[in-house]
Amino acid sequence: MWNRFLKGLRTIAILVWFNAYLSVKRSPFILTSVVLTPLSILFFIYLFGGLRATTYGLVGGLVSVVVSSSVIIETEAAFARIMLKVQDMFVASPVTSLSYTTGIALSELSTGLAGILIFIGLILTLHRVSLIGDAYIFVSLALTWGCISALGFIISTYARDPRDLWTYSPVLSVLLSFVPPVFYPLSYVPSMLRPLTYLVPTTYAAEAIRDTLGISAGNPLVFDLGLTAYTALLLFIASNRARWRES
């Protein structure tokens, strides 16, 4: 058991080194690419909405950076499997699908780390947050990463044509970051449509963080529990329904 655990950690470290460190070393601009769109949106939110609206923009920007850094696993994992045949080598080795997926997911998150730190720094500059509040924010972001990474990996295993690789990630980023109440309050959604927003996991993450900052009146624990259930469901599907081995 201990040896399997150590082998899993080694696999994760190798994938992070190969997919994240070497990629950033070759092209440091990767670190800024995922944060440009949220920062642009934040600028216009501040310009037209003032300081209060800016907090909503910061929360939305933070969640959207995590989403963009996680959902891209759909492209990267499919490219590695279809074009590079890297996944076949891991399948033939003692490596588990969990170690492989975690390594790629952490690699993609690493490229968005600079943007995540920028938005967290701006949020904490404007709002005093307790240690419990910090924990709620961290848990919300970690669950979002796990949830969206699992979704992206599930989709990647069903891709069959290289032309499909860059189709879904931009669409998913919009559907997960900009359509649901991530950059704007949940209360702005008409009551008859509000149940639909709970079908999107990022609604829970954004609302939990807003509740922690005191700009919404809900309980962050409730939303984090909902996000936990959503993440557990997608991880279960990824473990049992994702195509790890080619048929």
C-alpha positions, -999 to +999 in steps of 0.1 A: +000+000+000+028+024+010+048+016-021+018+022-043+012+056-026+048+066-032+047+055-068+015+076-073+032+107-058+062+101-081+040+099-111+022+131-101+055+149-096+069+137-130+037+149-148+038+183-131+075+187-140+069+176-176+036+194-183+039+225-161+075+233-153+090+226-187+061+243-205+064+275-184+102+274-188+097+273-226+070+299-227+065+320-195+036+338-212+014+308-204+012+321-168-006+352-179-029+338-206-056+325-183-058+357-163-061+382-191-099+378-198-109+379-161-088+410-155-103+427-185-138+419-173-129+432-138-117+465-153-150+472-169-169+460-138-150+486-118-154+512-144-192+510-146-201+495-112-177+510-087-160+494-057-189+471-045-194+456-079-156+451-081-158+426-053-182+405-074-158+409-103-129+397-081-148+366-069-159+359-105-123+364-118-109+340-091-134+313-099-130+317-136-092+314-134-096+281-115-122+269-141-100+278-171-069+262-154-090+230-148-112+225-178-082+227-201-074+192-190-099+182-216-076+194-243-043+184-228-053+149-218-069+142-252-039+156-271-016+134-250-037+104-257-045+109-294-015+127-308+014+119-284+002+084-273+015+092-238-015+078-221-009+044-237+025+043-220+009+050-186-018+024-192+008-002-199+026+007-166+015+001-130+003+037-128-033+041-119-057+064-137-061+084-105-024+093-103-023+101-140-054+124-139-042+141-107-008+148-122-022+164-154-048+183-133-022+197-110+000+206-140-028+227-155-036+243-122+001+253-118-001+274-150-030+294-135-014+298-101-002+333-108-037+345-117-052+328-086-027+345-063-034+379-080-072+376-074-068+363-039-044+391-030-068+417-044-097+402-025-078+401+008-067+437+003-103+448+001-118+425+027-107+413+061-112+375+063-109+353+094-089+320+094-123+302+090-131+324+061-097+316+045-105+279+049-139+283+032-122+301+003-095+275+000-120+246+002-143+262-024-114+266-049-100+231-042-134+215-048-139+236-080-105+224-092-114+188-085-149+190-099-140+207-132-108+186-137-129+155-134-154+168-159-127+177-183-110+144-180-142+125-186-148+145-218-112+140-230-115+102-229-143+103-254-126+125-279-117+106-311-106+133-335-078+159-330-101+185-344-123+180-314-096+190-290-099+227-289-137+228-294-151+221-259-128+240-235-138+276-246-175+266-246-172+250-212-154+280-198-182+303-209-209+280-196-192+275-162-178+310-156-199+336-173-235+323-178-242+312-142-240+337-113-202+338-109-195+374-118-229+387-106-251+380-076-273+350-074-302+373-064-301+388-099-314+355-114-352+354-117-367+331-090-382+308-116-348+302-132-328+301-100-331+263-096-312+259-130-282+277-116-277+250-090-271+225-118-238+244-124-210+237-098-194+271-101-226+286-086-218+269-053-182+280-053-189+317-061-217+320-037-197+303-009-169+328-014-193+358-016-210+346+017-175+344+033-167+379+023-201+392+036-215+404+003-242+377+003-264+366+031-261+328+028-241+302+046-208+293+029-209+258+046-241+249+029-227+258-006-194+241+001-214+209+011-233+212-022-201+216-041-186+186-023-215+164-034-211+176-070-174+169-069-179+135-054-204+126-082-181+137-110-151+120-094-171+088-092-181+091-128-145+098-138-133+067-119-160+043-133-171+057-167-140+075-182-122+055-208-088+049-193-080+020-217-088+021-254-114-004-264 
